[in-house]
Amino acid sequence: MTVHICRPLTVWGRYIVWCPTCERNRSFVGMHQAWYDPIYTCCGCGDSWSGGQRLPRPFQRGWRPKSIKVAQDRWEDALEGLDLTEALRELMEGA
């Protein structure tokens, strides 16, 4: 049996926006892929949003610290400003 897994290219962006959970401006990382809505994760509370709605929280212990750590790690390598704009343009042209 052969399994083929196809995943679109991913561009990570960094943003400072209002977090409804934290009720203040926070650092967010956004995962952008061709064909899908971006997924934004708050670096302060670990909640994620896509399509204007909060995504379901996992039903497991310790999910929030893990989600925060992943978001903060992604923040360090995420693009911003003109670099992000150019990377997103290339992503969409290649789709």
C-alpha positions in Angstrom: 0.0 0.0 0.0 1.3 3.4 -1.0 0.3 6.6 0.9 0.8 10.0 -0.7 0.5 13.1 1.5 0.3 16.4 -0.3 0.6 19.6 1.7 0.6 23.1 0.3 3.6 25.4 0.9 3.3 27.4 4.2 4.2 31.0 4.8 4.3 32.1 8.5 3.5 35.8 9.3 3.7 37.8 12.4 1.1 40.3 13.5 0.1 42.5 16.5 -3.7 42.5 16.7 -6.6 42.5 19.2 -7.1 39.1 21.0 -10.7 38.6 22.1 -9.6 36.1 24.7 -6.9 38.2 26.3 -8.9 41.4 25.6 -5.9 43.4 24.5 -3.4 43.7 21.6 -1.2 40.6 21.4 1.4 39.0 19.1 -0.1 36.5 16.7 1.4 34.1 14.2 -0.5 33.4 11.0 -0.1 30.2 8.9 -0.9 31.0 5.3 -1.4 28.2 2.7 -2.8 28.4 -0.8 -6.4 27.2 -1.1 -7.2 27.6 2.7 -8.1 30.4 5.1 -5.1 31.5 7.2 -5.0 30.2 10.8 -3.9 32.8 13.4 -2.7 31.8 16.8 -2.3 34.1 19.8 1.2 34.0 21.4 -0.3 35.0 24.8 -3.3 32.6 25.3 -2.8 29.9 22.6 -6.3 30.3 21.1 -6.5 30.0 17.3 -8.8 31.7 14.8 -9.7 31.1 11.1 -12.4 32.5 8.9 -13.3 35.0 11.7 -14.2 32.3 14.2 -12.2 30.8 17.1 -11.2 27.2 16.4 -12.2 24.5 18.8 -9.9 24.0 21.8 -8.4 20.5 22.2 -9.9 18.3 24.8 -6.7 17.5 26.6 -4.7 18.7 29.6 -1.9 21.2 29.1 -3.0 22.2 25.5 -2.7 25.9 26.2 1.0 26.0 27.3 1.9 23.8 24.4 0.0 26.0 21.9 1.6 29.1 23.3 5.1 27.6 23.0 4.5 26.6 19.4 3.2 30.0 18.5 6.1 31.8 20.2 8.6 29.5 18.5 7.0 30.2 15.1 7.0 34.0 15.9 10.8 34.0 15.8 11.0 32.7 12.2 7.8 34.4 10.9 7.9 37.1 8.2 6.5 40.6 8.5 5.9 43.7 6.4 7.2 43.7 2.8 8.9 40.3 3.2 5.6 38.7 4.2 3.7 40.5 1.3 6.3 39.2 -1.2 6.2 35.7 0.2 2.4 35.6 0.0 2.4 36.9 -3.5 4.8 34.1 -4.6 2.7 31.6 -2.8 -0.5 32.6 -4.6 1.2 32.8 -8.0 2.5 29.3 -7.6 -0.9 27.9 -6.5 
